[in-house]
């Protein structure tokens, strides 16, 4: 029984560390997949109408931002959309997203100081508005996205 009492804290630490890591890996994968799918939809101009809480202007930009948040399930994710040549065929649409990592248990404190990021770029396949777009949700460093 004494041996179990000595080993139990280490086993709990290991178990909680695996849970913590798995949770954050799941969120990172959700962020990557949701950003990629929303960027692909933006390339063919088929994002569903956006109805989320964001400061993005109405139109395709808001639709892309809301599509990322809906697909990831992470409503606190920050999203950026860059279409430097406008929504014209052959132009690049860049969709970036980021989210603060979180520690569920506090056993892995370095997670609180990291951000999950995702950047996806596609070529636009359908004609749309030719107005250039550069939208970055406030509250984050977007230097890696440009």
Buried (B, 14 or more C-beta within 10 A) or exposed (E): EEEEEEEEEEEEEEEBEEBBEEBBEEBBEBBBBBBBBBBBBBBEBEBEEBEBEBEBEEBBBBBBBBBBBBBBEBEEBBBBBBBEBBBBEEBEBBBBBBBBBBBEBEBBEEBEEEEBBBBBEBEBEEEBBEEEBEBBBEEBEBEEBE
